[in-house]
Amino acid sequence: MSSVFKALSDPTRREVLSLLRAGPLSAGEISDKFDVSRPTMSAHFAVLREAGLVTSEKQGKSVIYQLQMSVLEDALLGFAKGFGWELKDQSPASADTPPGKDVS
């Protein structure tokens, strides 16, 4: 879990995750959005992979990165529980159902 928070502690890595919310992107497409060297971006990608926040797949000469939302969700839920915060189910069915109404 600490590797997840280490990964999230850097603004560049948080921005990479934000970009990947729209769908998979190549390392080059992601790197082009930042004013840092390719080796620096490679290091960021390695931290994100190590934390399990992204997966990578080689496609020809490109490496394609994809967000692993379940890992991020688990980390954030664990973080919230650590502070005693209770998060309610925000699924569409629960959001449309008035309190006290049974949906079955």
Summary of the structure (lengths in Angstrom):
residues: 104
radius of gyration: 17.2
end to end distance: 36.5
largest distance: 55.2
contacts: 244
relative contact order: 0.15
helix: 52%
strand: 13%
